[in-house]
Amino acid sequence: MDFNYNKLRGKIREVFGSEARFCDKMPFNRSTLSQKLNGVTEFNQSEMLTAMELLDIPTSRCDEYFFVVKA
C-alpha cells in the first residue's frame, strides 16, 4: 500500500523550513527521510511519534500525516 506524505512534507517545511533541518532533529539522515517520504521504506512507530512531537502534531491526528492512502 502506498501512502501520500504531502501534508507531512508541508508541515516539515512550515516548522523547520527544510527537510534537512528536520533531519537534524530526527534519528536519521536526509537520504533516509527521502526514502520514507517516497515510499521506499516505511516509518516505524517510534519515528512517527518523534516526528509528531517535533512538529507539534497531536497523536489524534497521526492518520492525517502518516496514513493517507495514495489514490
Number of C-alpha atoms within 10 A of each C-alpha: 6 13 17 18 20 13 13 18 14 15 19 20 16 11 14 17 12 14 18 16 14 21 18 12 13 15 13 12 14 15 11 16 21 13 13 16 19 14 15 11 12 17 16 9 9 10 14 16 16 14 20 19 12 15 17 11 15 10 11 7 11 15 10 14 19 19 14 15 12 9 6
